[in-house]
């Protein structure tokens, strides 16, 4: 998983990116994966339903 961190005052292309692997003894990968899943489960399309294919 590639994780782009947020750094106050810098645009996203100028901030560090971490490469994470799921390891049996760690939970950082799962923390980011769970966070992504929570965001996606509450997101909605920015376009009206009649414009979606």
PDB file of N, CA, C and O in Angstrom, chain B, residues numbered from 101:
ATOM      1  N   UNK B 101       0.850  -1.157   0.000  1.00  0.00           N
ATOM      2  CA  UNK B 101       0.000   0.000   0.000  1.00  0.00           C
ATOM      3  C   UNK B 101       0.901   1.226   0.000  1.00  0.00           C
ATOM      4  O   UNK B 101       1.890   1.276   0.731  1.00  0.00           O
ATOM      5  N   UNK B 102       0.559   2.209  -0.818  1.00  0.00           N
ATOM      6  CA  UNK B 102       1.261   3.483  -0.803  1.00  0.00           C
ATOM      7  C   UNK B 102       0.415   4.480  -0.026  1.00  0.00           C
ATOM      8  O   UNK B 102      -0.762   4.672  -0.330  1.00  0.00           O
ATOM      9  N   UNK B 103       1.011   5.110   0.973  1.00  0.00           N
ATOM     10  CA  UNK B 103       0.307   6.056   1.834  1.00  0.00           C
ATOM     11  C   UNK B 103       0.963   7.420   1.679  1.00  0.00           C
ATOM     12  O   UNK B 103       2.146   7.585   1.976  1.00  0.00           O
ATOM     13  N   UNK B 104       0.199   8.388   1.216  1.00  0.00           N
ATOM     14  CA  UNK B 104       0.677   9.761   1.089  1.00  0.00           C
ATOM     15  C   UNK B 104       0.312  10.492   2.371  1.00  0.00           C
ATOM     16  O   UNK B 104      -0.865  10.660   2.691  1.00  0.00           O
ATOM     17  N   UNK B 105       1.331  10.922   3.099  1.00  0.00           N
ATOM     18  CA  UNK B 105       1.082  11.607   4.368  1.00  0.00           C
ATOM     19  C   UNK B 105       0.748  13.073   4.122  1.00  0.00           C
ATOM     20  O   UNK B 105       1.077  13.621   3.070  1.00  0.00           O
ATOM     21  N   UNK B 106       0.098  13.702   5.087  1.00  0.00           N
ATOM     22  CA  UNK B 106      -0.231  15.117   4.999  1.00  0.00           C
ATOM     23  C   UNK B 106       0.788  15.902   5.818  1.00  0.00           C
ATOM     24  O   UNK B 106       1.060  15.572   6.973  1.00  0.00           O
ATOM     25  N   UNK B 107       1.339  16.929   5.216  1.00  0.00           N
ATOM     26  CA  UNK B 107       2.269  17.813   5.902  1.00  0.00           C
ATOM     27  C   UNK B 107       1.726  19.230   5.746  1.00  0.00           C
ATOM     28  O   UNK B 107       1.578  19.719   4.626  1.00  0.00           O
ATOM     29  N   UNK B 108       1.433  19.880   6.849  1.00  0.00           N
ATOM     30  CA  UNK B 108       0.848  21.213   6.825  1.00  0.00           C
ATOM     31  C   UNK B 108       1.714  22.167   6.010  1.00  0.00           C
ATOM     32  O   UNK B 108       2.917  22.287   6.242  1.00  0.00           O
ATOM     33  N   UNK B 109       1.085  22.843   5.054  1.00  0.00           N
ATOM     34  CA  UNK B 109       1.763  23.845   4.253  1.00  0.00           C
ATOM     35  C   UNK B 109       2.379  23.331   2.969  1.00  0.00           C
ATOM     36  O   UNK B 109       2.967  24.103   2.212  1.00  0.00           O
ATOM     37  N   UNK B 110       2.252  22.033   2.711  1.00  0.00           N
ATOM     38  CA  UNK B 110       2.826  21.462   1.495  1.00  0.00           C
ATOM     39  C   UNK B 110       1.743  20.789   0.675  1.00  0.00           C
ATOM     40  O   UNK B 110       0.880  20.117   1.239  1.00  0.00           O
ATOM     41  N   UNK B 111       1.762  20.952  -0.657  1.00  0.00           N
ATOM     42  CA  UNK B 111       0.804  20.228  -1.497  1.00  0.00           C
ATOM     43  C   UNK B 111       1.162  18.735  -1.525  1.00  0.00           C
ATOM     44  O   UNK B 111       2.316  18.365  -1.313  1.00  0.00           O
ATOM     45  N   UNK B 112       0.181  17.901  -1.783  1.00  0.00           N
ATOM     46  CA  UNK B 112       0.354  16.448  -1.744  1.00  0.00           C
ATOM     47  C   UNK B 112       1.549  15.936  -2.548  1.00  0.00           C
ATOM     48  O   UNK B 112       2.250  15.047  -2.066  1.00  0.00           O
ATOM     49  N   UNK B 113       1.818  16.460  -3.763  1.00  0.00           N
ATOM     50  CA  UNK B 113       2.957  15.920  -4.518  1.00  0.00           C
ATOM     51  C   UNK B 113       4.319  16.182  -3.870  1.00  0.00           C
ATOM     52  O   UNK B 113       5.323  15.605  -4.288  1.00  0.00           O
ATOM     53  N   UNK B 114       4.359  17.046  -2.854  1.00  0.00           N
ATOM     54  CA  UNK B 114       5.623  17.396  -2.208  1.00  0.00           C
ATOM     55  C   UNK B 114       5.747  16.802  -0.808  1.00  0.00           C
ATOM     56  O   UNK B 114       6.603  17.224  -0.031  1.00  0.00           O
ATOM     57  N   UNK B 115       4.913  15.838  -0.485  1.00  0.00           N
ATOM     58  CA  UNK B 115       4.965  15.214   0.843  1.00  0.00           C
ATOM     59  C   UNK B 115       5.427  13.763   0.720  1.00  0.00           C
ATOM     60  O   UNK B 115       5.338  13.168  -0.355  1.00  0.00           O
ATOM     61  N   UNK B 116       5.915  13.202   1.811  1.00  0.00           N
ATOM     62  CA  UNK B 116       6.444  11.835   1.769  1.00  0.00           C
ATOM     63  C   UNK B 116       5.367  10.796   1.446  1.00  0.00           C
ATOM     64  O   UNK B 116       4.195  10.959   1.788  1.00  0.00           O
ATOM     65  N   UNK B 117       5.794   9.745   0.790  1.00  0.00           N
ATOM     66  CA  UNK B 117       4.938   8.594   0.525  1.00  0.00           C
ATOM     67  C   UNK B 117       5.588   7.388   1.189  1.00  0.00           C
ATOM     68  O   UNK B 117       6.776   7.129   1.000  1.00  0.00           O
ATOM     69  N   UNK B 118       4.797   6.652   1.969  1.00  0.00           N
ATOM     70  CA  UNK B 118       5.303   5.452   2.619  1.00  0.00           C
ATOM     71  C   UNK B 118       4.792   4.227   1.878  1.00  0.00           C
ATOM     72  O   UNK B 118       3.640   4.179   1.448  1.00  0.00           O
ATOM     73  N   UNK B 119       5.660   3.243   1.735  1.00  0.00           N
ATOM     74  CA  UNK B 119       5.273   1.957   1.169  1.00  0.00           C
ATOM     75  C   UNK B 119       5.088   1.005   2.344  1.00  0.00           C
ATOM     76  O   UNK B 119       6.038   0.709   3.070  1.00  0.00           O
ATOM     77  N   UNK B 120       3.854   0.526   2.527  1.00  0.00           N
ATOM     78  CA  UNK B 120       3.552  -0.360   3.651  1.00  0.00           C
ATOM     79  C   UNK B 120       3.249  -1.764   3.155  1.00  0.00           C
ATOM     80  O   UNK B 120       2.590  -1.952   2.133  1.00  0.00           O
ATOM     81  N   UNK B 121       3.741  -2.744   3.898  1.00  0.00           N
ATOM     82  CA  UNK B 121       3.416  -4.150   3.651  1.00  0.00           C
ATOM     83  C   UNK B 121       2.719  -4.678   4.887  1.00  0.00           C
ATOM     84  O   UNK B 121       3.023  -4.265   6.006  1.00  0.00           O
ATOM     85  N   UNK B 122       1.794  -5.583   4.686  1.00  0.00           N
ATOM     86  CA  UNK B 122       1.115  -6.206   5.822  1.00  0.00           C
ATOM     87  C   UNK B 122       2.069  -7.243   6.428  1.00  0.00           C
ATOM     88  O   UNK B 122       2.531  -8.153   5.740  1.00  0.00           O
ATOM     89  N   UNK B 123       2.350  -7.092   7.707  1.00  0.00           N
ATOM     90  CA  UNK B 123       3.204  -8.021   8.430  1.00  0.00           C
ATOM     91  C   UNK B 123       2.410  -8.670   9.549  1.00  0.00           C
ATOM     92  O   UNK B 123       1.474  -8.074  10.081  1.00  0.00           O
ATOM     93  N   UNK B 124       2.779  -9.878   9.902  1.00  0.00           N
ATOM     94  CA  UNK B 124       2.021 -10.614  10.924  1.00  0.00           C
ATOM     95  C   UNK B 124       2.106  -9.956  12.295  1.00  0.00           C
ATOM     96  O   UNK B 124       1.179 -10.095  13.093  1.00  0.00           O
ATOM     97  N   UNK B 125       3.181  -9.250  12.587  1.00  0.00           N
ATOM     98  CA  UNK B 125       3.332  -8.669  13.924  1.00  0.00           C
ATOM     99  C   UNK B 125       2.955  -7.208  14.028  1.00  0.00           C
ATOM    100  O   UNK B 125       3.079  -6.622  15.103  1.00  0.00           O
ATOM    101  N   UNK B 126       2.497  -6.600  12.946  1.00  0.00           N
ATOM    102  CA  UNK B 126       2.209  -5.168  12.984  1.00  0.00           C
ATOM    103  C   UNK B 126       0.776  -4.854  12.611  1.00  0.00           C
ATOM    104  O   UNK B 126       0.064  -5.692  12.058  1.00  0.00           O
ATOM    105  N   UNK B 127       0.362  -3.630  12.921  1.00  0.00           N
ATOM    106  CA  UNK B 127      -1.016  -3.249  12.604  1.00  0.00           C
ATOM    107  C   UNK B 127      -1.116  -1.944  11.811  1.00  0.00           C
ATOM    108  O   UNK B 127      -2.218  -1.454  11.568  1.00  0.00           O
ATOM    109  N   UNK B 128       0.023  -1.377  11.405  1.00  0.00           N
ATOM    110  CA  UNK B 128      -0.016  -0.111  10.673  1.00  0.00           C
ATOM    111  C   UNK B 128      -0.731  -0.251   9.336  1.00  0.00           C
ATOM    112  O   UNK B 128      -1.527   0.615   8.973  1.00  0.00           O
ATOM    113  N   UNK B 129      -0.460  -1.332   8.591  1.00  0.00           N
ATOM    114  CA  UNK B 129      -1.126  -1.560   7.315  1.00  0.00           C
ATOM    115  C   UNK B 129      -2.627  -1.644   7.518  1.00  0.00           C
ATOM    116  O   UNK B 129      -3.387  -0.990   6.805  1.00  0.00           O
ATOM    117  N   UNK B 130      -3.063  -2.444   8.485  1.00  0.00           N
ATOM    118  CA  UNK B 130      -4.502  -2.610   8.735  1.00  0.00           C
ATOM    119  C   UNK B 130      -5.151  -1.313   9.205  1.00  0.00           C
ATOM    120  O   UNK B 130      -6.314  -1.057   8.890  1.00  0.00           O
ATOM    121  N   UNK B 131      -4.420  -0.496   9.951  1.00  0.00           N
ATOM    122  CA  UNK B 131      -4.953   0.795  10.390  1.00  0.00           C
ATOM    123  C   UNK B 131      -5.279   1.677   9.195  1.00  0.00           C
ATOM    124  O   UNK B 131      -6.354   2.273   9.134  1.00  0.00           O
ATOM    125  N   UNK B 132      -4.351   1.762   8.243  1.00  0.00           N
ATOM    126  CA  UNK B 132      -4.602   2.563   7.044  1.00  0.00           C
ATOM    127  C   UNK B 132      -5.694   1.942   6.179  1.00  0.00           C
ATOM    128  O   UNK B 132      -6.533   2.665   5.642  1.00  0.00           O
ATOM    129  N   UNK B 133      -5.702   0.625   6.033  1.00  0.00           N
ATOM    130  CA  UNK B 133      -6.722  -0.041   5.225  1.00  0.00           C
ATOM    131  C   UNK B 133      -8.112   0.177   5.817  1.00  0.00           C
ATOM    132  O   UNK B 133      -9.062   0.448   5.084  1.00  0.00           O
ATOM    133  N   UNK B 134      -8.235   0.060   7.137  1.00  0.00           N
ATOM    134  CA  UNK B 134      -9.522   0.290   7.805  1.00  0.00           C
ATOM    135  C   UNK B 134      -9.974   1.736   7.623  1.00  0.00           C
ATOM    136  O   UNK B 134     -11.153   1.996   7.383  1.00  0.00           O
ATOM    137  N   UNK B 135      -9.043   2.669   7.736  1.00  0.00           N
ATOM    138  CA  UNK B 135      -9.373   4.082   7.551  1.00  0.00           C
ATOM    139  C   UNK B 135      -9.892   4.333   6.139  1.00  0.00           C
ATOM    140  O   UNK B 135     -10.891   5.029   5.958  1.00  0.00           O
ATOM    141  N   UNK B 136      -9.221   3.773   5.148  1.00  0.00           N
ATOM    142  CA  UNK B 136      -9.647   3.923   3.749  1.00  0.00           C
ATOM    143  C   UNK B 136     -11.045   3.332   3.560  1.00  0.00           C
ATOM    144  O   UNK B 136     -11.898   3.949   2.922  1.00  0.00           O
ATOM    145  N   UNK B 137     -11.281   2.145   4.111  1.00  0.00           N
ATOM    146  CA  UNK B 137     -12.593   1.505   3.984  1.00  0.00           C
ATOM    147  C   UNK B 137     -13.695   2.350   4.618  1.00  0.00           C
ATOM    148  O   UNK B 137     -14.794   2.442   4.073  1.00  0.00           O
ATOM    149  N   UNK B 138     -13.407   2.972   5.775  1.00  0.00           N
ATOM    150  CA  UNK B 138     -14.418   3.824   6.434  1.00  0.00           C
ATOM    151  C   UNK B 138     -14.743   5.038   5.582  1.00  0.00           C
ATOM    152  O   UNK B 138     -15.908   5.419   5.464  1.00  0.00           O
ATOM    153  N   UNK B 139     -13.726   5.651   4.988  1.00  0.00           N
ATOM    154  CA  UNK B 139     -13.962   6.818   4.119  1.00  0.00           C
ATOM    155  C   UNK B 139     -14.788   6.407   2.907  1.00  0.00           C
ATOM    156  O   UNK B 139     -15.763   7.075   2.563  1.00  0.00           O
ATOM    157  N   UNK B 140     -14.403   5.311   2.262  1.00  0.00           N
ATOM    158  CA  UNK B 140     -15.118   4.881   1.059  1.00  0.00           C
ATOM    159  C   UNK B 140     -16.553   4.453   1.362  1.00  0.00           C
ATOM    160  O   UNK B 140     -17.435   4.644   0.524  1.00  0.00           O
ATOM    161  N   UNK B 141     -16.804   3.887   2.525  1.00  0.00           N
ATOM    162  CA  UNK B 141     -18.163   3.430   2.854  1.00  0.00           C
ATOM    163  C   UNK B 141     -19.120   4.594   3.109  1.00  0.00           C
ATOM    164  O   UNK B 141     -20.336   4.420   3.030  1.00  0.00           O
ATOM    165  N   UNK B 142     -18.592   5.765   3.410  1.00  0.00           N
ATOM    166  CA  UNK B 142     -19.456   6.921   3.658  1.00  0.00           C
ATOM    167  C   UNK B 142     -19.419   7.928   2.509  1.00  0.00           C
ATOM    168  O   UNK B 142     -20.070   8.971   2.578  1.00  0.00           O
ATOM    169  N   UNK B 143     -18.667   7.623   1.460  1.00  0.00           N
ATOM    170  CA  UNK B 143     -18.560   8.570   0.349  1.00  0.00           C
ATOM    171  C   UNK B 143     -19.764   8.454  -0.586  1.00  0.00           C
ATOM    172  O   UNK B 143     -20.503   7.470  -0.575  1.00  0.00           O
ATOM    173  N   UNK B 144     -19.926   9.482  -1.377  1.00  0.00           N
ATOM    174  CA  UNK B 144     -20.990   9.466  -2.373  1.00  0.00           C
ATOM    175  C   UNK B 144     -20.475  10.149  -3.623  1.00  0.00           C
ATOM    176  O   UNK B 144     -19.484  10.878  -3.582  1.00  0.00           O
ATOM    177  N   UNK B 145     -21.143   9.914  -4.717  1.00  0.00           N
ATOM    178  CA  UNK B 145     -20.726  10.472  -6.001  1.00  0.00           C
ATOM    179  C   UNK B 145     -20.935  11.998  -6.003  1.00  0.00           C
ATOM    180  O   UNK B 145     -21.929  12.488  -5.464  1.00  0.00           O
ATOM    181  N   UNK B 146     -20.013  12.735  -6.599  1.00  0.00           N
ATOM    182  CA  UNK B 146     -20.207  14.180  -6.698  1.00  0.00           C
ATOM    183  C   UNK B 146     -21.189  14.557  -7.809  1.00  0.00           C
ATOM    184  O   UNK B 146     -21.595  15.714  -7.912  1.00  0.00           O
ATOM    185  N   UNK B 147     -21.566  13.592  -8.630  1.00  0.00           N
ATOM    186  CA  UNK B 147     -22.474  13.846  -9.745  1.00  0.00           C
ATOM    187  C   UNK B 147     -23.866  13.363  -9.408  1.00  0.00           C
ATOM    188  O   UNK B 147     -24.022  12.381  -8.682  1.00  0.00           O
ATOM    189  N   UNK B 148     -24.884  14.037  -9.926  1.00  0.00           N
ATOM    190  CA  UNK B 148     -26.271  13.560  -9.739  1.00  0.00           C
ATOM    191  C   UNK B 148     -26.435  12.154 -10.297  1.00  0.00           C
ATOM    192  O   UNK B 148     -25.758  11.774 -11.252  1.00  0.00           O
ATOM    193  N   UNK B 149     -27.319  11.399  -9.709  1.00  0.00           N
ATOM    194  CA  UNK B 149     -27.541   9.990 -10.102  1.00  0.00           C
ATOM    195  C   UNK B 149     -27.910   9.855 -11.582  1.00  0.00           C
ATOM    196  O   UNK B 149     -27.563   8.853 -12.209  1.00  0.00           O
ATOM    197  N   UNK B 150     -28.594  10.828 -12.141  1.00  0.00           N
ATOM    198  CA  UNK B 150     -29.006  10.704 -13.543  1.00  0.00           C
ATOM    199  C   UNK B 150     -27.835  10.889 -14.520  1.00  0.00           C
ATOM    200  O   UNK B 150     -27.997  10.618 -15.710  1.00  0.00           O
ATOM    201  N   UNK B 151     -26.675  11.337 -14.060  1.00  0.00           N
ATOM    202  CA  UNK B 151     -25.509  11.476 -14.920  1.00  0.00           C
ATOM    203  C   UNK B 151     -24.559  10.285 -14.827  1.00  0.00           C
ATOM    204  O   UNK B 151     -23.633  10.161 -15.628  1.00  0.00           O
ATOM    205  N   UNK B 152     -24.789   9.413 -13.851  1.00  0.00           N
ATOM    206  CA  UNK B 152     -23.918   8.239 -13.700  1.00  0.00           C
ATOM    207  C   UNK B 152     -24.293   7.169 -14.704  1.00  0.00           C
ATOM    208  O   UNK B 152     -25.462   6.991 -15.046  1.00  0.00           O
ATOM    209  N   UNK B 153     -23.274   6.458 -15.169  1.00  0.00           N
ATOM    210  CA  UNK B 153     -23.523   5.392 -16.151  1.00  0.00           C
ATOM    211  C   UNK B 153     -23.979   4.128 -15.490  1.00  0.00           C
ATOM    212  O   UNK B 153     -24.232   3.134 -16.170  1.00  0.00           O
TER     213      UNK B 153
END
